[in-house]
Amino acid sequence: MLNQYETVFIATPVLSEAQMKETVKKVKSVITGHGGEIVHEENWGLRKLAYPIQKKSTGFYYLIEFRAEGDLIEKLETEYRRDERVIRFLTFRMDKYAIEYAEKKRRKKEEGSSEKTENKVEE
């Protein structure tokens, strides 16, 4: 049975845009390469950390929501630990309420962005 997971990782702030994209592509390939299906992804961009990690006060945040078997998580987290560009990560299984909340939040965000484009067209 496929479970739905959400993983957030923080990449080191010294990366270029191309290196950040490469890191994201690598994580996504680990997920899809082991039978996972990506549901949603968000780039949260460069943000200030609550406390310094490896003497860095900022980091690139990236969220990926996916469906996969439970054994994929161990492989994914091993990849995170091997990658020097990732300074922190968190992966958790979403229950039905978390899935429902995430879908509702995405719909609301999509409706908000479509209203903005409609308002621009009307002007």
Secondary structure in CASP SS format (residue, H / E / C, confidence):
PFRMAT SS
TARGET T0000
AUTHOR 0000-0000-0000
METHOD secondary structure of the structure
MODEL  1
M C 1.00
L C 1.00
N E 1.00
Q E 1.00
Y E 1.00
E E 1.00
T E 1.00
V E 1.00
F E 1.00
I E 1.00
A E 1.00
T C 1.00
P C 1.00
V C 1.00
L C 1.00
S C 1.00
E H 1.00
A H 1.00
Q H 1.00
M H 1.00
K H 1.00
E H 1.00
T H 1.00
V H 1.00
K H 1.00
K H 1.00
V H 1.00
K H 1.00
S H 1.00
V H 1.00
I H 1.00
T H 1.00
G H 1.00
H C 1.00
G C 1.00
G C 1.00
E E 1.00
I E 1.00
V E 1.00
H E 1.00
E E 1.00
E E 1.00
N E 1.00
W E 1.00
G E 1.00
L E 1.00
R E 1.00
K E 1.00
L E 1.00
A E 1.00
Y E 1.00
P E 1.00
I E 1.00
Q C 1.00
K C 1.00
K E 1.00
S E 1.00
T E 1.00
G E 1.00
F E 1.00
Y E 1.00
Y E 1.00
L E 1.00
I E 1.00
E E 1.00
F E 1.00
R E 1.00
A E 1.00
E C 1.00
G C 1.00
D H 1.00
L H 1.00
I H 1.00
E H 1.00
K H 1.00
L H 1.00
E H 1.00
T H 1.00
E H 1.00
Y H 1.00
R H 1.00
R H 1.00
D C 1.00
E C 1.00
R C 1.00
V E 1.00
I E 1.00
R E 1.00
F E 1.00
L E 1.00
T E 1.00
F E 1.00
R E 1.00
M C 1.00
D C 1.00
K H 1.00
Y H 1.00
A H 1.00
I H 1.00
E H 1.00
Y H 1.00
A H 1.00
E H 1.00
K H 1.00
K H 1.00
R H 1.00
R H 1.00
K H 1.00
K H 1.00
E H 1.00
E H 1.00
G H 1.00
S H 1.00
S H 1.00
E H 1.00
K H 1.00
T H 1.00
E H 1.00
N H 1.00
K H 1.00
V H 1.00
E H 1.00
E C 1.00
END
